[in-house]
């Protein structure tokens, strides 16, 4: 016999409570990101204006603007991703079982065991409570 580690899938049964918690977390992240975007855009405009007023050359201003615009695009891609996640959570149906992650757990493997059974381990949660252990 040998003890090995195997991946165990975590699944969750969707409930109103789990949706509300997930949506709350995503909305909090979105609010925080929007504050970061507002602050960044304000600082970007100040920086560009100050650079131009100090006599920065046109090409230097353009290079700085491109660099800052690239950072702006990263913020807005993150915003789009959060909006996509919010839409996905809103579309979930109560009672639906979804994958939420995985963890590793020990398994005592011995001669004659069905090795394919290792891949099928699952823990099912409902509002943080284990409701089933499979495999």
Beta strands, then each sheet from edge to edge (+ up, - down):
strand 1: 2-13
strand 2: 97-109
strand 3: 122-126
strand 4: 129-134
sheet 1: 2+ 1- 3- 4+
end
